[in-house]
Amino acid sequence: MADVKKQVILMKGIGVSSGIIIGKAYLIERGVIEPAQFCYLDIAETDSEIERFQNALKASRDQLLRIKKKMEQDGKGKEHIRIIDAHLMILKDNMLINDTVKVIKEERVNAEWALKTVLKDLMEYFDKIDDEYLKERSMDIEHIVNRVLINLMGKKHESITEIKYPSIVIAHDLAPTDTAQMVKGMVLGFLTDVGGRTSHTAIMARSLEIPAVVGLETITRKAEMGDIIIVDGTTGTVIINPSDSVVDVYRKRKERYENYGRALFHYRDLPCETTDGRRVRLMGNMEIVEEIDSLLEHGAEGIGLYRTEFLYLNRKDLPTEEEHIKAYKQVIKKMAPNPVTIRTLDIGGDKVLSHVDMPKEINPAMGLRAIRFCLKNTDIFRTQLRGILRASVYGKIKIMFPMISGIEEIRQAKALLEQSKEELKAEGKAFDPDIEVGVMIEIPSAAIIADLIVKEVNFISIGTNDLLQYSLAIDRVNEHVAYLYEPFHPAVLRIIKTVADAANKAGISVGVCGEMAGEPEYALILLGFGLDLLSMNAFSILKVKRLIRSISFAEAKKICKMITSFATAKEVESFINLKLPGLYKEEFWS
């Protein structure tokens, strides 16, 4: 009997790691786990359910410890092992354990249902958070709870390490324990129903340089084991069971993409400067150490944004001064002699630390967060400042304060920095006394007084992600208003130009560390406005360098002068799209 031809299915998701791959699907059944509910148990039965729950916790801990030991034997990096340690901490979380036991006792239900109930409450809480990074961290809790549920239900844990042939991994979601065990060559790429750009899964895909698309919603229901899959991680396109003609098209695209990528490496060691000699520094954004190798490979001239929130998350205590030093030293040494810009703790309000008593807020996105949180919790802030200062003896470090809204915040933060310097001096501990201090411009009030702010700092960096959100009054993760998230909006462009003009007049460096920096169409405008530093993910560096080396600063300024007269984002976008192909033809292959 002839094989039945399978239906061709086209899907669109979020491309989080660029590249094209064609291969066979390998499904890992990691969908939402739905345990049965057994209500009105008697007291003896609730005691046995609590014991089953405790045994499942122990089994989960033992599994993670075995994974950790295997990773240590395989020489996996410390950051991979740190992920396992974070999950082990979650398994010891008193709130998770005590709340589950309480539900078992009070509602007389089985352990699976009780744990699922507690997880539901936690996820509802995290759903109210509007910060994409923190939302993704909530997935760690869901992953570890699912591990416990699988053990409670007596199911088998499927592991990525069991893959026997090069495959495209498909799952509802992948736990950090999965991504930490990935082997490049066996895992060609991966696709998930859920996830975002800042998930561990996305970060690991970029680290391994394999194509990945997340947020596909139903990929686990559409694909079957062994299906031929095309993954375009650049556009977020996925094709299941493509025809031979479509496979041929994508094979050619893959070849052209890889040739283009190889051609771009010609620019890696060339200076990033315009045809008339304007120098622009291209640096990298990073969170975990694994990202550094890729940044260096693509020619990053340093770290323009080192997010430090990971030091505080998934733990029951606050990081010590020594832990700060250790983390920063590792990055500084890997990046030497290039500079590393450390953003101080950007957390608070809706970004919760479980071990810090924090107020409930009606509008947390505009509440006690970032520098506001640090100035209120000076003991936490000063521990980080001392750690940064002491790490500065190992290489070039800069300090950057986030979410500045006015001059007073800068002066208070600088005063605490000076106090930390005096303490270290009295203790005989070495540090760089001339460490540079900068701020992130993310709030319109700061942009409006940029001419005053530049007198207080050594450099400024524009955080375009939040700047757009606050300037346009939109929540970019809200599907009803996401269409209003327009980087080409004339108001946004005028704000950026105002900040750049103030910095240039003062003679200090001005950069961008948001998503706009890594896209050629926006980088062209940023160049024309006079920004001299762009910080981005590794895979954007060479294409932005190629663009900058293809145009004169004078021409970029001329283009920007023209767009400032446009009234809508669509007008700006249309104009830039007409200009770009002539400068950057390789970006427009089809």
LOZAKOL-278872 format. One record per residue (C-alpha): chain; x, y, z; residue number from 1; residue in three letters. Coordinates in steps of 0.1 Angstrom, whole numbers. Each point is the difference from the previous one (the first is absolute). Layout:
<recs>
REC   unit    east   north      up   pos   code
REC      A       X       Y       Z   NUM    ALA
...
</recs>
This chain:
<recs>
REC   unit    east   north      up   pos   code
REC      A       0       0       0     1    MET
REC      A      14      34     -10     2    ALA
REC      A      10      25      28     3    ASP
REC      A     -27      26       6     4    VAL
REC      A      14      34      -8     5    LYS
REC      A       0      22      31     6    LYS
REC      A     -15      34       1     7    GLN
REC      A      24      30      -4     8    VAL
REC      A      -3      23      31     9    ILE
REC      A      14      35       2    10    LEU
REC      A       4      16      34    11    MET
REC      A      14      33      13    12    LYS
REC      A      15       5      34    13    GLY
REC      A      28      21      16    14    ILE
REC      A      34      -5     -15    15    GLY
REC      A      24       1      28    16    VAL
REC      A      32     -14     -16    17    SER
REC      A       6       7     -37    18    SER
REC      A       9     -25     -27    19    GLY
REC      A     -18     -26     -22    20    ILE
REC      A       0     -38       6    21    ILE
REC      A     -18     -29     -17    22    ILE
REC      A      -3     -32      20    23    GLY
REC      A     -21     -26      17    24    LYS
REC      A     -23       7      29    25    ALA
REC      A       6     -15      35    26    TYR
REC      A     -29       6      23    27    LEU
REC      A       4       2      37    28    ILE
REC      A     -34      -3      16    29    GLU
REC      A       2      29      25    30    ARG
REC      A     -35      14      -3    31    GLY
REC      A     -20      13      29    32    VAL
REC      A      -3     -27      26    33    ILE
REC      A     -36      -5      12    34    GLU
REC      A      -2     -23      31    35    PRO
REC      A     -32     -15      12    36    ALA
REC      A     -17      14      31    37    GLN
REC      A      -9     -22      29    38    PHE
REC      A     -21      20      25    39    CYS
REC      A     -11      -6      36    40    TYR
REC      A      28     -23      11    41    LEU
REC      A      -1     -11      36    42    ASP
REC      A      28      10      24    43    ILE
REC      A      20     -32      -4    44    ALA
REC      A      -1       5     -38    45    GLU
REC      A      11      36       2    46    THR
REC      A      30     -11      21    47    ASP
REC      A      10     -25     -27    48    SER
REC      A      -5      27     -27    49    GLU
REC      A      24      23      18    50    ILE
REC      A      25     -29       2    51    GLU
REC      A      -4      -6     -37    52    ARG
REC      A       6      37      -6    53    PHE
REC      A      32      -1      21    54    GLN
REC      A      12     -31     -18    55    ASN
REC      A      -6      17     -34    56    ALA
REC      A      20      31      12    57    LEU
REC      A      29     -23      10    58    LYS
REC      A      -2     -19     -34    59    ALA
REC      A       1      33     -18    60    SER
REC      A      30      12      20    61    ARG
REC      A      18     -33      -7    62    ASP
REC      A      -6       3     -37    63    GLN
REC      A      13      35      -1    64    LEU
REC      A      31     -10      20    65    LEU
REC      A       7     -28     -25    66    ARG
REC      A      -4      24     -29    67    ILE
REC      A      24      25      17    68    LYS
REC      A      26     -27       7    69    LYS
REC      A      -2     -11     -37    70    LYS
REC      A       4      36     -12    71    MET
REC      A      30       5      23    72    GLU
REC      A      16     -32     -14    73    GLN
REC      A      -7      13     -35    74    ASP
REC      A      17      33       7    75    GLY
REC      A     -31      22      -3    76    LYS
REC      A       4      36       9    77    GLY
REC      A      -7      14      34    78    LYS
REC      A     -31      19     -13    79    GLU
REC      A     -16     -32     -11    80    HIS
REC      A       6     -15      34    81    ILE
REC      A     -13      31      17    82    ARG
REC      A     -34      -6     -18    83    ILE
REC      A      -2     -35      16    84    ILE
REC      A       9      16      34    85    ASP
REC      A     -28      25      -4    86    ALA
REC      A     -25     -28      -6    87    HIS
REC      A      13     -18      30    88    LEU
REC      A      -7      31      21    89    MET
REC      A     -35       2     -13    90    ILE
REC      A      -5     -36      12    91    LEU
REC      A       8      12      35    92    LYS
REC      A     -23      31      -2    93    ASP
REC      A     -20       1      32    94    ASN
REC      A     -30      18     -16    95    MET
REC      A      -3     -26     -27    96    LEU
REC      A       3     -29      24    97    ILE
REC      A     -21      14      29    98    ASN
REC      A     -28      13     -23    99    ASP
REC      A      -3     -34     -17   100    THR
REC      A      -1     -19      34   101    VAL
REC      A     -26      26      12   102    LYS
REC      A     -22      -6     -31   103    VAL
REC      A       2     -38       5   104    ILE
REC      A     -11       3      36   105    LYS
REC      A     -26      27      -3   106    GLU
REC      A     -16     -10     -33   107    GLU
REC      A       5     -38       5   108    ARG
REC      A      13      -4     -35   109    VAL
REC      A      28     -21     -16   110    ASN
REC      A      36      13      -1   111    ALA
REC      A      -1       5     -38   112    GLU
REC      A     -30      22       1   113    TRP
REC      A      12      20      30   114    ALA
REC      A      34       7     -17   115    LEU
REC      A     -18      10     -32   116    LYS
REC      A     -22      23      20   117    THR
REC      A      30      17      16   118    VAL
REC      A      17       3     -34   119    LEU
REC      A     -32      16     -15   120    LYS
REC      A       0      27      27   121    ASP
REC      A      37       7      -6   122    LEU
REC      A      -4       3     -37   123    MET
REC      A     -30      23       4   124    GLU
REC      A      22      23      21   125    TYR
REC      A      28      -1     -26   126    PHE
REC      A     -24       7     -28   127    ASP
REC      A      -6      35      15   128    LYS
REC      A      37       8      -5   129    ILE
REC      A       6      21     -32   130    ASP
REC      A      37      -6      -1   131    ASP
REC      A       8     -26     -27   132    GLU
REC      A      33     -12      17   133    TYR
REC      A     -17      -6      34   134    LEU
REC      A     -30     -17     -17   135    LYS
REC      A      24     -25     -16   136    GLU
REC      A      17      -7      34   137    ARG
REC      A     -34     -11      13   138    SER
REC      A       2     -28     -24   139    MET
REC      A      28     -15      21   140    ASP
REC      A     -25      -6      28   141    ILE
REC      A     -25     -16     -25   142    GLU
REC      A      28     -23     -13   143    HIS
REC      A      10     -12      34   144    ILE
REC      A     -36      -5      11   145    VAL
REC      A      -6     -21     -31   146    ASN
REC      A      29     -21       8   147    ARG
REC      A     -15      -7      34   148    VAL
REC      A     -34      -7     -15   149    LEU
REC      A      15     -25     -25   150    ILE
REC      A      16     -18      30   151    ASN
REC      A     -32       0      19   152    LEU
REC      A     -19     -14     -30   153    MET
REC      A      26     -27      -6   154    GLY
REC      A       8      12     -35   155    LYS
REC      A      34      -3     -18   156    LYS
REC      A      21      31      -4   157    HIS
REC      A      10       5     -37   158    GLU
REC      A      35      14      -4   159    SER
REC      A      16      18     -29   160    ILE
REC      A      31     -22       7   161    THR
REC      A     -20     -30     -13   162    GLU
REC      A      -1      14     -36   163    ILE
REC      A      19     -24     -22   164    LYS
REC      A       1      19     -33   165    TYR
REC      A       3      37     -10   166    PRO
REC      A     -35      14       5   167    SER
REC      A     -22      31       4   168    ILE
REC      A     -13      -2      35   169    VAL
REC      A     -37       9       5   170    ILE
REC      A     -16       5      34   171    ALA
REC      A     -26      19      18   172    HIS
REC      A      29      17      18   173    ASP
REC      A      35     -10       9   174    LEU
REC      A      13       2      35   175    ALA
REC      A      34      16       7   176    PRO
REC      A      11     -35      10   177    THR
REC      A      -7     -10     -36   178    ASP
REC      A      17      29     -17   179    THR
REC      A      30      -4      23   180    ALA
REC      A       5     -35     -12   181    GLN
REC      A      -3       8     -37   182    MET
REC      A      27     -12     -23   183    VAL
REC      A       6      20     -32   184    LYS
REC      A      -1     -25     -29   185    GLY
REC      A     -27     -22      15   186    MET
REC      A     -24      29       6   187    VAL
REC      A      -2      18     -33   188    LEU
REC      A     -26      24      12   189    GLY
REC      A     -32       1      21   190    PHE
REC      A     -36      11       0   191    LEU
REC      A     -23       6      30   192    THR
REC      A     -36       9       6   193    ASP
REC      A       9      27      25   194    VAL
REC      A      29      22       9   195    GLY
REC      A      15      34      -8   196    GLY
REC      A      32      17     -11   197    ARG
REC      A      15       1      35   198    THR
REC      A      -8     -36      10   199    SER
REC      A      29     -24      10   200    HIS
REC      A      -9     -20     -31   201    THR
REC      A       5      31     -23   202    ALA
REC      A      32      10      17   203    ILE
REC      A      14     -35      -3   204    MET
REC      A     -10      -3     -37   205    ALA
REC      A      19      32      -7   206    ARG
REC      A      30     -13      20   207    SER
REC      A       0     -33     -20   208    LEU
REC      A      -7      20     -32   209    GLU
REC      A     -29     -23     -10   210    ILE
REC      A     -33      13     -16   211    PRO
REC      A     -29       2      24   212    ALA
REC      A     -36      12      -1   213    VAL
REC      A     -21       3      31   214    VAL
REC      A     -36      11       8   215    GLY
REC      A     -15     -23     -28   216    LEU
REC      A     -29      -9      23   217    GLU
REC      A     -10     -33     -17   218    THR
REC      A      32     -14     -15   219    ILE
REC      A      -2     -31      23   220    THR
REC      A     -35      -8     -14   221    ARG
REC      A       9       7     -36   222    LYS
REC      A      33     -19      -4   223    ALA
REC      A       6     -37       3   224    GLU
REC      A      32     -20       8   225    MET
REC      A      21      -2     -31   226    GLY
REC      A     -17      27     -20   227    ASP
REC      A      22      21     -23   228    ILE
REC      A       1      35      14   229    ILE
REC      A      14      33     -14   230    ILE
REC      A      10      25      27   231    VAL
REC      A       8      36      -8   232    ASP
REC      A      12      15      33   233    GLY
REC      A       4      34     -16   234    THR
REC      A     -36       6     -11   235    THR
REC      A     -16     -24      25   236    GLY
REC      A     -14     -21     -29   237    THR
REC      A      -5     -38       5   238    VAL
REC      A     -12     -24     -28   239    ILE
REC      A     -11     -35       9   240    ILE
REC      A       0     -26     -28   241    ASN
REC      A      12      24     -27   242    PRO
REC      A      -2     -10     -37   243    SER
REC      A      32      -9     -19   244    ASP
REC      A      -1      34     -18   245    SER
REC      A      -3      19      33   246    VAL
REC      A      29     -20      15   247    VAL
REC      A      21       9     -31   248    ASP
REC      A      -9      37       5   249    VAL
REC      A      11      -1      37   250    TYR
REC      A      31     -20      -8   251    ARG
REC      A      11      29     -23   252    LYS
REC      A     -10      25      26   253    ARG
REC      A      19     -19      26   254    LYS
REC      A      31       0     -22   255    GLU
REC      A      -4      37      -8   256    ARG
REC      A      -5       8      37   257    TYR
REC      A      30     -20      11   258    GLU
REC      A      21      16     -28   259    ASN
REC      A     -12      34      10   260    TYR
REC      A       9      -8      36   261    GLY
REC      A      34     -12      -9   262    ARG
REC      A       5      31     -22   263    ALA
REC      A      -9      22      30   264    LEU
REC      A      28     -14      20   265    PHE
REC      A      23      18     -24   266    HIS
REC      A     -10      31      20   267    TYR
REC      A       6     -14      34   268    ARG
REC      A      35      14       5   269    ASP
REC      A      -5      32     -21   270    LEU
REC      A      -7      32      18   271    PRO
REC      A     -36      10       3   272    CYS
REC      A       1      34     -17   273    GLU
REC      A     -19      18     -27   274    THR
REC      A      15       7     -34   275    THR
REC      A       9      35      12   276    ASP
REC      A      17     -12      32   277    GLY
REC      A     -27       2      27   278    ARG
REC      A       8     -27      26   279    ARG
REC      A     -28     -19      17   280    VAL
REC      A       6     -26      27   281    ARG
REC      A     -21     -32      -3   282    LEU
REC      A      -4     -18      33   283    MET
REC      A     -21     -29      14   284    GLY
REC      A     -29      -4      23   285    ASN
REC      A       4     -30      23   286    MET
REC      A     -15     -18      30   287    GLU
REC      A      19     -33       3   288    ILE
REC      A      37      -8      -6   289    VAL
REC      A      -8     -24     -28   290    GLU
REC      A     -10      29     -22   291    GLU
REC      A      35      15       1   292    ILE
REC      A      17     -24     -24   293    ASP
REC      A     -25       7     -27   294    SER
REC      A       3      38       6   295    LEU
REC      A      38      -2      -3   296    LEU
REC      A      -3     -22     -31   297    GLU
REC      A     -21      26     -17   298    HIS
REC      A      23      29       9   299    GLY
REC      A     -16      16      30   300    ALA
REC      A      22      28      14   301    GLU
REC      A     -12      -5      35   302    GLY
REC      A     -32      -4      20   303    ILE
REC      A     -23      29      -3   304    GLY
REC      A     -26     -15      23   305    LEU
REC      A       7     -26      27   306    TYR
REC      A     -33      -9      16   307    ARG
REC      A       6     -10      36   308    THR
REC      A     -35     -11      11   309    GLU
REC      A       9     -37      -4   310    PHE
REC      A      21       3      32   311    LEU
REC      A     -31       7      20   312    TYR
REC      A     -25     -25     -15   313    LEU
REC      A      -9     -36       9   314    ASN
REC      A      16       2      34   315    ARG
REC      A     -11       4      36   316    LYS
REC      A      27      25      11   317    ASP
REC      A      17      31     -14   318    LEU
REC      A      33      -3     -19   319    PRO
REC      A      30       9      21   320    THR
REC      A      27      25     -10   321    GLU
REC      A      23     -29      -8   322    GLU
REC      A     -26     -15     -23   323    GLU
REC      A      -2      33     -19   324    HIS
REC      A      38       2      -4   325    ILE
REC      A       2     -36     -12   326    LYS
REC      A     -28       5     -26   327    ALA
REC      A      15      32     -14   328    TYR
REC      A      36     -12       1   329    LYS
REC      A     -10     -29     -22   330    GLN
REC      A     -15      23     -26   331    VAL
REC      A      28      26       1   332    ILE
REC      A      27     -26      -5   333    LYS
REC      A     -18     -16     -30   334    LYS
REC      A      -6      34     -16   335    MET
REC      A      35      15       8   336    ALA
REC      A      13      25     -11   337    PRO
REC      A     -35      12     -11   338    ASN
REC      A     -22      19      24   339    PRO
REC      A     -30     -14      19   340    VAL
REC      A     -29      22       9   341    THR
REC      A     -19     -14      30   342    ILE
REC      A     -36      11       5   343    ARG
REC      A      -8       1      36   344    THR
REC      A     -30     -20      13   345    LEU
REC      A     -31       7     -21   346    ASP
REC      A     -26     -16      21   347    ILE
REC      A     -29       9      23   348    GLY
REC      A     -36       9      -2   349    GLY
REC      A     -14     -27     -23   350    ASP
REC      A      35     -17      -1   351    LYS
REC      A      -2     -19      33   352    VAL
REC      A      28     -13      22   353    LEU
REC      A     -14     -27      22   354    SER
REC      A      23       7      28   355    HIS
REC      A      -7      37       2   356    VAL
REC      A     -31      15      16   357    ASP
REC      A     -15      21     -28   358    MET
REC      A     -32      20      -1   359    PRO
REC      A     -30      -9     -22   360    LYS
REC      A      -5      26     -27   361    GLU
REC      A     -29      10     -22   362    ILE
REC      A      22      10     -29   363    ASN
REC      A      34     -18       7   364    PRO
REC      A      15       8     -34   365    ALA
REC      A       1      36      11   366    MET
REC      A       7      -8      37   367    GLY
REC      A      29      -9      22   368    LEU
REC      A      24     -16     -25   369    ARG
REC      A      36       3     -13   370    ALA
REC      A      19      30      14   371    ILE
REC      A     -31       9      22   372    ARG
REC      A       2     -34      16   373    PHE
REC      A      37       3       5   374    CYS
REC      A      -1      34      16   375    LEU
REC      A     -27     -13      25   376    LYS
REC      A      19     -32       7   377    ASN
REC      A      35      15       3   378    THR
REC      A      15     -31      17   379    ASP
REC      A      -8     -21     -30   380    ILE
REC      A      12      28     -24   381    PHE
REC      A      33       6      19   382    ARG
REC      A       8     -37       0   383    THR
REC      A      -2       0     -38   384    GLN
REC      A      20      33      -3   385    LEU
REC      A      28     -14      22   386    ARG
REC      A       1     -32     -21   387    GLY
REC      A       2      20     -32   388    ILE
REC      A      27      23      14   389    LEU
REC      A      21     -29      13   390    ARG
REC      A      -4     -18     -33   391    ALA
REC      A      13      31     -19   392    SER
REC      A      36     -10       8   393    VAL
REC      A      -3     -29     -25   394    TYR
REC      A      -7      22     -30   395    GLY
REC      A     -20      29     -15   396    LYS
REC      A     -34       3      17   397    ILE
REC      A     -27      27      -3   398    LYS
REC      A     -30       4      22   399    ILE
REC      A     -35       8     -14   400    MET
REC      A     -30       9      20   401    PHE
REC      A     -34      -9     -15   402    PRO
REC      A     -34      17      -1   403    MET
REC      A      13      35       9   404    ILE
REC      A     -28      26       0   405    SER
REC      A      19      30      14   406    GLY
REC      A      32      15      13   407    ILE
REC      A      -6      -7      37   408    GLU
REC      A       0     -38      -6   409    GLU
REC      A      34       3     -18   410    ILE
REC      A      15      20      28   411    ARG
REC      A     -13     -23      27   412    GLN
REC      A      14     -31     -19   413    ALA
REC      A      33      17      -5   414    LYS
REC      A       2       9      37   415    ALA
REC      A      -5     -36       9   416    LEU
REC      A      27     -10     -25   417    LEU
REC      A      24      26      16   418    GLU
REC      A      -9     -14      35   419    GLN
REC      A       8     -35     -12   420    SER
REC      A      33      13     -14   421    LYS
REC      A       9      16      34   422    GLU
REC      A      -9     -33      18   423    GLU
REC      A      22     -21     -23   424    LEU
REC      A      29      25       3   425    LYS
REC      A      -2      -1      38   426    ALA
REC      A       0     -38      -1   427    GLU
REC      A      30       0     -23   428    GLY
REC      A     -19     -17     -29   429    LYS
REC      A      11       9     -35   430    ALA
REC      A     -24      14     -27   431    PHE
REC      A       1      24     -30   432    ASP
REC      A      -5      35      15   433    PRO
REC      A      -8      14     -34   434    ASP
REC      A     -27     -25      -9   435    ILE
REC      A     -24      15     -26   436    GLU
REC      A     -36       6      10   437    VAL
REC      A     -29       2     -24   438    GLY
REC      A     -38      -2      -1   439    VAL
REC      A     -27     -16     -22   440    MET
REC      A     -25      24     -15   441    ILE
REC      A     -33     -19      -1   442    GLU
REC      A     -24      25      14   443    ILE
REC      A     -12      31     -20   444    PRO
REC      A       7      23      30   445    SER
REC      A      37     -10      -1   446    ALA
REC      A       1       6     -38   447    ALA
REC      A     -15      35       4   448    ILE
REC      A      27      10      24   449    ILE
REC      A      29     -19     -18   450    ALA
REC      A      19      33      -2   451    ASP
REC      A       1       1      38   452    LEU
REC      A       7     -38       5   453    ILE
REC      A      30       1     -23   454    VAL
REC      A      17      23      26   455    LYS
REC      A      -2     -27      26   456    GLU
REC      A      13     -31     -18   457    VAL
REC      A      27     -13     -22   458    ASN
REC      A     -23     -17     -25   459    PHE
REC      A     -36      -6      -8   460    ILE
REC      A     -18     -30     -16   461    SER
REC      A     -35       1     -14   462    ILE
REC      A     -21     -30      10   463    GLY
REC      A     -24       1     -30   464    THR
REC      A     -22     -30      11   465    ASN
REC      A     -13      18      31   466    ASP
REC      A       3      35     -16   467    LEU
REC      A     -25     -10     -27   468    LEU
REC      A     -23     -16      26   469    GLN
REC      A      -1      31      23   470    TYR
REC      A       0      25     -29   471    SER
REC      A     -29     -16     -19   472    LEU
REC      A     -19     -12      30   473    ALA
REC      A      -2     -35     -12   474    ILE
REC      A       6     -35      14   475    ASP
REC      A      20     -18     -27   476    ARG
REC      A     -11     -34      13   477    VAL
REC      A     -37      10      -2   478    ASN
REC      A     -13     -14     -32   479    GLU
REC      A     -27      27      -2   480    HIS
REC      A      25      29      -2   481    VAL
REC      A      32     -17     -11   482    ALA
REC      A      -6      14     -35   483    TYR
REC      A       7      35      14   484    LEU
REC      A      36     -10      10   485    TYR
REC      A      16      20     -28   486    GLU
REC      A      37       7       2   487    PRO
REC      A      -4      23     -31   488    PHE
REC      A     -26      22      19   489    HIS
REC      A      11      36      -6   490    PRO
REC      A      -3       7      37   491    ALA
REC      A      24     -28       9   492    VAL
REC      A      25      12     -26   493    LEU
REC      A      -2      35      13   494    ARG
REC      A       6     -12      35   495    ILE
REC      A      31     -20     -11   496    ILE
REC      A      13      30     -19   497    LYS
REC      A      -4      23      30   498    THR
REC      A      20     -23      22   499    VAL
REC      A      27      -5     -27   500    ALA
REC      A       3      37      -6   501    ASP
REC      A       5       7      37   502    ALA
REC      A      27     -26       4   503    ALA
REC      A      18      11     -32   504    ASN
REC      A       0      36      12   505    LYS
REC      A      14     -11      34   506    ALA
REC      A      27     -22     -17   507    GLY
REC      A     -10     -32      17   508    ILE
REC      A      -9     -34     -15   509    SER
REC      A     -36      -8      -9   510    VAL
REC      A     -12     -34      -9   511    GLY
REC      A     -31     -22      -4   512    VAL
REC      A      -3     -34      17   513    CYS
REC      A     -36      -9     -11   514    GLY
REC      A     -13     -21     -28   515    GLU
REC      A       3      30     -24   516    MET
REC      A      38      -2       0   517    ALA
REC      A       1     -34     -16   518    GLY
REC      A     -22       6     -31   519    GLU
REC      A      16      17     -31   520    PRO
REC      A     -31      22      -7   521    GLU
REC      A       2      15      35   522    TYR
REC      A      38       0       2   523    ALA
REC      A       1      22     -30   524    LEU
REC      A     -21      26      18   525    ILE
REC      A      19      -3      32   526    LEU
REC      A      32       6     -19   527    LEU
REC      A     -14      31     -17   528    GLY
REC      A     -11      14      34   529    PHE
REC      A      36      -2      12   530    GLY
REC      A       0     -30      23   531    LEU
REC      A      35     -15       4   532    ASP
REC      A      -7     -33      17   533    LEU
REC      A     -26     -27      -8   534    LEU
REC      A      -4     -31      22   535    SER
REC      A     -18     -31     -13   536    MET
REC      A      -2     -37      -2   537    ASN
REC      A      29     -19     -16   538    ALA
REC      A     -17      -8     -33   539    PHE
REC      A      -8      36      -8   540    SER
REC      A      35      14       4   541    ILE
REC      A      15      -8     -34   542    LEU
REC      A     -31      10     -21   543    LYS
REC      A      -1      33      18   544    VAL
REC      A      38       5      -5   545    LYS
REC      A      -5      -8     -37   546    ARG
REC      A     -27      27      -2   547    LEU
REC      A      21      26      18   548    ILE
REC      A      30      -7     -22   549    ARG
REC      A     -23       5     -31   550    SER
REC      A     -10      36       6   551    ILE
REC      A      15      33       9   552    SER
REC      A      -9      18      32   553    PHE
REC      A      -9      30     -21   554    ALA
REC      A     -25     -20     -20   555    GLU
REC      A     -15     -16      31   556    ALA
REC      A      -5      35      15   557    LYS
REC      A     -16      12     -32   558    LYS
REC      A     -25     -30       2   559    ILE
REC      A      -8       8      36   560    CYS
REC      A      -6      36      -7   561    LYS
REC      A     -26     -10     -26   562    MET
REC      A     -18     -25      22   563    ILE
REC      A      -5      26      29   564    THR
REC      A     -25      17     -22   565    SER
REC      A     -22     -31      -4   566    PHE
REC      A     -32      -2      19   567    ALA
REC      A      -5     -38       4   568    THR
REC      A      19     -31       7   569    ALA
REC      A     -11     -15     -33   570    LYS
REC      A      14      30     -19   571    GLU
REC      A      34      -4      17   572    VAL
REC      A       0     -38      -5   573    GLU
REC      A      -8       3     -37   574    SER
REC      A      27      26      -5   575    PHE
REC      A      27     -21      18   576    ILE
REC      A     -11     -32     -19   577    ASN
REC      A       6      19     -33   578    LEU
REC      A      35      10      12   579    LYS
REC      A      12     -32      15   580    LEU
REC      A       1     -24     -30   581    PRO
REC      A      25      21     -18   582    GLY
REC      A      23       0      30   583    LEU
REC      A      -5     -35      12   584    TYR
REC      A     -11     -23     -28   585    LYS
REC      A       8     -32      18   586    GLU
REC      A     -27       5      26   587    GLU
REC      A     -27      -2     -27   588    PHE
REC      A       4     -34     -16   589    TRP
REC      A     -31     -20      -4   590    SER
</recs>
